[in-house]
Amino acid sequence: MCGIAGIVAVDERVLLSQEDEACVRAMTNAIAYRGPDGSGILRVNNACLGHRRLSIIDLAGGAQPMQDACGKLSIVFNGEIYNFRELRQELESRGASFRTNSDTEVILEAYRVWGSDCLDRLDGMFAFVLWDDELKRLFAARDRFGKKPLFYTMQKGFLLFASEMSCFRQVPDLSFTLDTQALMRYLAYQYVPCPQTMFREFQQLPPSSAMILEKGRLDIFTYWEAPASSSLVISEEEACEELRRLMRRAVQRRMVADVPLGVFLSGGIDSSIVTGLMAECSPTPIQSFSIGFHEASYDESSYARLVAKTFGTRHYEKVFLEEDCTDILPKIVSAMDVPMADASAAPTWLLSKITREHVTVALGGDGSDELWAGYEHYVGFAIAQRYNRVPAFLRHNIIEPLCRCLPASQGYVNLRLATDTFHRAAKLPPWMRIQSMLTACSADLQEVLLNNPDKSMLELPTLFRPTLDAYNHWQNASDLDRTFNIYMRGFLLDDILVKVDRCSMLNSLEVRAPFLDRELAEFVISLPAHYKLRGLKRKYLLKKAFADLLPKRILHRNKRGFQIPVSQWLRGRLRPLMEELLGEDMLSRHHFFNPTEVRRLIEAHLSGERDLRIPLWTLMVFQLWWRNNASR
């Protein structure tokens, strides 16, 4: 895992200077934590490439930027290619010779032999930029799910790229203009949907996309499409057998490293499967790491200990305290390219920190919930389809009033909040139903909170255009199948993977996701929806396939997300931070929000009248992000 940055002249007649090289060096220094083991800069005529290295494979020979033997091709690469050994053998059979044992050189040779078609053969997590000096062509690509980031901008006759937005702040005279639409979408989604950033001049390269700059023209194309959902006809027994084979291979491939390995272990189904398969593949005990909480409804540490004991791991555990959040939250937000208000980022950062004290690489269970219908929202979506068949009189005059009488709770399960969210979602069209369950600040709330908002931007098809596009992508699929794409191209990409990448890289830790293995993911996506959600049973086939591997107590437990007790902590030790960030003094520095309306939210939450943890946390994270970025 590494960090990359660079500058390329749009006009091939323009040669880069020592000053440009100094800019690239400053860019890479800004993300030194992504690669503490080494750095490198390479200037080749129209391009200057920079790299920070976290050594994982070929510790001695994998330094970057790397060139081919002729010096015509140069590359900077962030990530891991898990099938690089197979590709190397195939390339050697075609006459290629290698000077190192690194996966970076395999990408160089693959491009030399197959050109842009090399992307079809790569299995891994990656973002790379390759400069072809002979053709004066920049070729960049990002992996299929967007596990590794790549930002870029074209300004003043140059294309600049980087692993993180902070790199661009090191370059003089670049423009940064806040994108109002991005702000509104952040308030709705709790993240800025790719390819947008918070600034109009900067974009993210989308996942499964490549970018070519040649002869002054920038072209972006998609090189991979997920298979159609529910397209595979297969029996349960055959599916279980194939799933076990693909899952074992995915774990084995991600255990290749020249440094110590471990596993994030929550005690849930996904991380427990990964832990069990790692234990089967390893001749020595696996090291496992988990986070616990004093608040019982949030704590899963007993389950993690059970799994650790079952598979004989060397287990490390730390309790996440309320005061930890006060210290960690500003640190995390300062490293975020765009604001991202997933409260679980704080314990993820602490988990990464304790893990890095023992290993350099960790495997995790990310991606499983999105592909296997693991979230309660999938169940809510299925129930809503049935609920809407109930006569309207019963729904509006009996059921919903009764649900409003349910007590609120500060615990992990808040029935009042859950039923309010469900009834709101059930009234919406199918494309918006899942997203409304995830929405932090609705269009109606934003209309009140924002000062003089452009109401046309708050129309649902505009505000939630990324969701509508993801839903419409599979025109012939069922409504439930389409929700898988919404999660995969939204929440997984812009929340889960961003959270894990930034929190782990802040601690110079590489995290690998076996569930997002290309062949495994393609297989799961193509399975019929009822293999994933059977009635109200989530992850149906996944649990069936690994029933003999896992302890029964783990197999049949209810899912509990990796969250912190935000609701009660905002009434406790986090209250001073909330009051500071959402006070009139801070809000008046940019005038985006109406201080009176923000205060009403705070008072309603503090009094216990309503549980407003999600919109309040979303506003707090933006305020922290703004404080860090406005002064730069």
N, C-alpha and C positions, 0 to 999 in steps of 0.2 A: 504494500500500500504506500502511496506516495502523494506528492503534490506537484502539479505542473503549471506552467505559465509561459507566455511568449508573445512576441510581436511579429507580424508579417506585413510587409508593404503590399498594398493592393496593386500598385503600379510596379510591374516587374523591372522597370528601369531604375527604381529607387533602391539604393543599397543602404543597409542599416549601419549605424555608426556605433562608436564606443559609448556614446550617451544612451543610445537605445539598449545596449547591452547592460549598462548600469541600471536602467529602469527594470529590465527583466530580473536582474539580481535582487533588486529591492522587492519586486513582486514575489519571488520565491522565498525571500527571507521572511515575508509577512506570514507565510504558512510553514515555518520551519518545524512546527510540531507534527505536521503530516509526514515529515521525513527527517528525523533527527540524525540519521546515520550517514548522511552525505548530501552534497549538493553539486550541481554542475550547470554550466552555461555553454551554449554553442551558438556562434554567429556564423551563418552561411549566406553571404550575399544579401538576399531579400528577406531573410528570416533570422530570428533569434529565439532559441528555445531554452527554457529553464526547467530545472527539476530538483525536487527534494526527495531523498530516498529513505524509506523504511525497509531495511534489508530482510527479505523473507526467503527468496530462492536464489541460489548461486551468489552467496554472500560476497565472494571475491570478484566475480566477473560480470555482475549485472549492473554496473554503473551506467547512469544516463546523464545527459542525452547520449544516444547510441547511434552510430552510423554503420552502414553496410561497408563491405570491404573496399568498394570503389569510391566511397565518400559522396555518392549521389543521393542516397536516401538517409534521412535523419529522423529520429523519433523521440518523443517523450510520452511516457505511458504510466498511467495510474491504475492499478488493479492486479488481477491474477487471471491467467488463462489456464483452465484446469485440464484441458486436453492438449497442452503444448507438446507433451512427449510423443503422442500419436502423430500430431502434425509434423513434428520434427522428423520422425521416421519417414513419413510420406514425402516430405520435401527433400530429404537426403536421397530417396530413391529416384528423385528427379534431377539429382546432380548438385543439390545445394550443399555447401559446407559451412560449418558453424565454428565460431571462435570462442563462444561461451556456452554455458548450460542454462541460460536464462530464457524465460518466456518472451521477453522483450525482443530478442533477436529472431524468435520464431515469427512474430508479427511482421518484422521487417522483411524476412524472406517470403512469407506468405503473400505480402503485398507485391513483392517483386515478381512472383510467379503468377498470382491470380488477380492482381489489381484490386479494385474495390470489391470483387466477389469473394475476397478472403474473409469478409465479415460473416458469410454464411457458414464458415467452418469454425469460427471461434466460439468456444463455450467458456464463459467466465464472467467476471465483473470487470468492466474496463471503461476508461475514457482515455483516448490517445490522440495525439496530433502528430502527423507525419509530414515532413517537408520533402518533396521531390524536386531537387535542385535542377535536374535536367529538363523537366517539363514546367518548372516554375509553378508548381501546384501544391497547395495545402490540402491534405486529406485528413479529416478528423471523424471520429466515431464514438458513440456511447453504447453501452451494453443494452440488451433487450428490455430489461426492467428498470434501468436507470439507477443501478446500485452505486455507480460512481458519477460524480457531478462534472459538468463542463459548462462554464459561462463564457460569453463572448460579447464583443461590441465592435462596431465599425465606426471609427471616428478619425477625422483629419487625415484620411488617406491610408489608415492602417487598420488591420484586424488584430485585436488583442484577445487573448483567451486565458483562462485560469480555472483552477479547481475551486476557487472561492472568490467571492466578490471583493473581499478585503484586499486582494492583490491589486485591483484597479485603482485603489486609493493611493497607491504609491506612484502613479503616473501623473505628471503635471498636466493641468489644463484639460482634463476630461470632463465632460458634462454629466451631471447626475440630476435628472428631473423626476420628481415624484410622480408616479402614475396613479391618478385618482381611482381609476377602475381597479387597479391592482390592490389598492387599499380596501376598497369595498369588497373585493373577493376575499381578501385576507380575513376581514371581519366575518364573512360568511363561512368560509372553509376552515379557518384557523391556520391557513397556509396560502401562499400565492401559487395558483396552478401553473405548472410548466406549460408553455415556454416563457411565461411572463416572469419578471422580477419586479421589485418595487420601483425600479427606475426605467423610464421609457427607452433609454439608449442601450439597455443591456437585456440580453435574452439567455435562456438556457437551451442547449441543444437537447431536443426531446429524446427519450429512450428509443432504442432500436432505430436510430437515425444516424446518418452520416452527412458530412458537410464538405463541399469541395469549393475552394477558391482558386480560380484560374482565369487569366486574362481579364482581371478586374471584375469578374462575375462570381457571385456567391450563390451556390445551389445547395439545397438541403433535400435529402430524399430518405424515405423509409426503406430499410433493408430487410425487415422481418415483421410479419403479422402473426398474431396469435391465431391458432386454429379455431374454427367455428366451435362454439360450445355445444355440448351434447351431440357431436357428430360421430362419435365412436359407438359401434355396436359390439358389446362384449359382455360376457357373463360376469357375475360377481366373483366367482372363484378365479376366473382368468384375470380379472382386474386386480384382485388381491395379490396374486402371484407376480404379476408384472409390476405392481406398485412396490412390493418388497424388493424386487430386483433393482429397480431404478433408484429407489431410496438408498439402498446399501451402496450402490455405485456412486451416487451423488456424495454421500458422506465420505467414502474412501478417497475420492478425488480431492476433496477439500481437506484431507489430512496430510497432503503432500506439502512439506515445508522443511526448511533447514534450521528452524527455530522451534522452541517449545509451543505446544498447542493446549487449548483448554476448551471449555464449553460454558455458555450462559445457561444456567439451569433454574427455571422458575418453578418447576414442579407441575407444569401444565403438560398436556398431551404432546405438543410439538417438540419442546426442548427435551422431554423425557425420551422420545423416540430417537432423537439425534444422539443423546447421551448413551442410550443402550446400544445403538449401532456403532458408535465410536468405541465403546468398551469391547465389543465383539472384534473390532478390527485392530485393536491396540494390544501389544504384548505387555505393556506396562499400565498401571492405573492412570485413568484420565483425571485431569484436574478440573473440578467444576466450581462455579461461582454463582452466588445468588444474593438477593437483597431481601431483607425482611422489614416489617413495620410493627410498631407497638400496638397500632390500631388493629384489632383482631379481624375485622371484616375485610381488611386490605392485605393481611399477611398470608403468604403462601409458603413460608419457610419450612414448615413441617412437612409439606409435600416434597419440597426440594430435598430435604434430608432423607426422606424415605427412598426417593429415586437414587440418591447418592449411595445409600447403604445397599440397595438392591444390586447396583452395578459396580460397587467397590471403588468409587471415585475418591480422590483426595479432595474433600469439600471445604470451601471457604465461604463464609457468610458474614454479612454486615447489615446492621439495622440502620435504616434511613430515618433520621430524626427531623422534627419540624425545623430546628435551627439549621440543619444542613441545607434546606431549601433556600433560606434567606441568603446563605453564602454562595450557593451553586448557581441559582437562577441568573443573576447578572452575568456571571462568567460564561454561561452557555449562550445566552442571548447575544453577548458581544461577539461570539464566533459565528452567529447565524448570518448567512448571506441575505436572506429575507426572513422576516419574522415568522416563527412557527410555534404555535401555542399549545402543543401537546405537553401536558403537565408531566407525563412520564419521562420527558427528556432529563429531568433532574435525577431521578434514581438510575436512569440509564448511564448518565455521566459517572455517577459514583460506582456503579457496577463495572464500568470500563476501567475506572481508576484502580480498583482493587484487583481486577483481573490482570492488568498490565504489570502489577508488582510481581507476578509469577510467570506469565507467558506473554508472547508477542502476537499470537493468533488465537482467536476464539471462534467457535462455531455457534450458531444460534438458530432459533426456530422461525425467523421472520419469513413472511410470505405465505405461511400455511393458512392463517385465518382468512386471508383474501381469496385464496384458491379453493379452500375446502368449506366455505360458508361457516366459519368459526365464530363470527360475531352475532350477538343477539339481534342485531338489526336485520339479519337475514330471516330470522324467525318472525320478527315484527312485520317484515314485508309479506311473508306468507300468510300470517294471521290477518293482515289488513285486507288481503284479497277475499278472505272468507267473511270478515267483519262487515265489509261493505254490502254483503248480501242480506244482512239483518235489516229489517224495516227501519226506515229513517226515524220514525216516531220513537221506537225503542232506543235507538242509538242516542238521539239528541235529548230526549226527555227523561230517560231512566238511567241508562248505562253511564253516560258521561257525567251527569250530576252526581251520581254515586261515587264515581272515581275521584271527583274533586273533593270528596270528603275524606279521602285517604290521608293519613298523616305523612308529613315530610320527614326525611331522615338525613342525617349527616353521614351515614355509613355508605358502604360501597353500593348497596341496593337501596334506591330511593323510589318507592312505588309511586308516589305522587308525581315526581318528575318523569318517571318512565311512562305512566299512563297519559300525562299531558302531551308528552312528545309523540306518543303513538297516535292519539286522536288527531293531533295536528297533521301528522303524516298521512293518515288514512284518507283525509279529505283531498289530498293532492293527486295529480295525475301520476301514473306509475313511474315515469322517468325521474320525478322529483321526490318520490316517496322515501327512498333510502337516504338521499342527500339531506332531506329535511331532518332526519333523525341525527345527522351528524352536524347540522348547522349551528354555529355559535350565535351569530347575530343575524336574525332574519331580516328580510327587506323592510318589513314594518318597523322593526327596532332600529335599523340603521337610519330610516327616515327621521326618527326622533333624535337619535344620538348625534348624527352628523350635522354640521353647520352648513345650511344651504346646499344640500346634495342635489346632484343631477338626477331627477327622478326617472329619467329614461334608462339610466344605468342600473336602476333598482328593479326594473321589470324582470320577472323570473327568467325568461328565456335569454336575457342579456347577462344578468348577474351570474347565472348558473350555466352559461354557455358551455364550459368544459364538461359538465355533467350531461347535458343534452347531447353533445357530440359523442361522448362515450356510449351513451344509451343507444343512439342511432347507428353506431358503428356496426352492430350485428342486427341488420334489418329483419332477418327471418328467424331470429331467436325468440324464445319465450321471455316474458318480463323478468322472471327470476334469473335466467341466464344472463340477461343484459346487466343485471346488478353486479355480476361478477366483474364485468369490464369496467363498470363505474369505480369499483373498489380498486381494481388492478391499475387503472390509468389515473387514479386520483389519490386516494388515501394512502395506498402502498407507496406510490412514487414520491409524492410530495410531503408526506408526513413520516411514515415508518422508516423508509430508507434514508431520508434526510436526517432524521433524529439519530439513527444508528451510526451513519457515517460521521456526522459532526461530533457526536459525543465520544465515539471511539477514537477518532483521529486527534481530538484534543488531548487524548492520553497516549497517542502514538501506538494505538492498538488496531490490528486488522480483524474485522469481523466478517465471517463467511456464512452464506445462507444456502444450505443444501436444498431446501424446498423450492428455491428459484433456479435450480439446475435446468438448463434448457429442455432436455429431453423429458425430464420428469414433469416440468411445468406444462409442456405441450400435451403430455398424456393426461394430466389431471384436468386441464381446461377442456379437453375433448370428451371427457366422461359425461354421461347423462347427469342432469342436475339432481335427480333423486338418489344418486350415489353419494352426493355431498350433503344434501339436506333431505332426510327421510322423515316426512311428517314434521315433527318439531325437533328431531334428533340431528344435531350438527356433526359434521365430520364423520358421517356414518361409515363409509368404506375405509377411511383412514384408521378408525378405531378397530374395525373388524380385521383389517390386514395385520395389525400389530397387537392384537389381543393377547397373544402368547408371549410377547416381549415385555409388556408393561404390568406392574402390579395392579390388581383389580381396583384398589382404592384410587389410583391415578386414572385408570381407564373410565371410571364411572363418575368422577367428580364433575361438578359444574365449572365451566370456564370462569375465570376471574382475570380481568385485564390487568396489565402492569400499570396501576395508577396510584396516585397519592391522595390523601384525604384533603383535597383542596377546599371543600366546602367548610369544614370545621377549622382548618388552619387559617383561612381568611378571617375567621372570627377570633383567632388566637394570635400566634406569634407573627403571622404574615400580615396582620392588619396594618401595622405601621408602614410596611412597604407599600401596601395597597393604597393607604391614605396619601402617602407621598407621591406615588406615581400618578394617581387619579385625582389629585388635588387641583384646585383652580390654578395654582402657580405653575405647575407642570403643563396643564392643559392649555394655558394661555400662551405657551411658547410657540405653538403652531396653529391654534384655532381650528383644528379639524373637528373637535367634538364640543358639544354643548355641556359645559360644566354642571349646569343645573340638572340635566337629565342623567348625567353620569352619577351625580350625587344621589339621585333617587334610586338608582340601581344598587348603590352601596348600602343605603339605608334599608331597602327592602330585604337585602341579603342578611345584613347584620341583625335585623329584628327577627329573622326566621320566617318572615312572611312568605318569602319565595327562595328557592335555591337557584341563585344566579352565578354559581361558581364559573360556568363556562364563558358567558360574555365578559364577566369581570376579569378572569384570567387572560382572555384574549386581548382585552384592552391594556392590561398591565404589561404583557409581553411586547405589544406594539410600543408602548411608552418607553420601555427599556431599550428597545431596538432604535427608536427615534433618538433617544438621548445619546446613544453610541454613534449614530450615523450623522446626525444633523451638524455636529461640530467638526466633522472631518472635511 
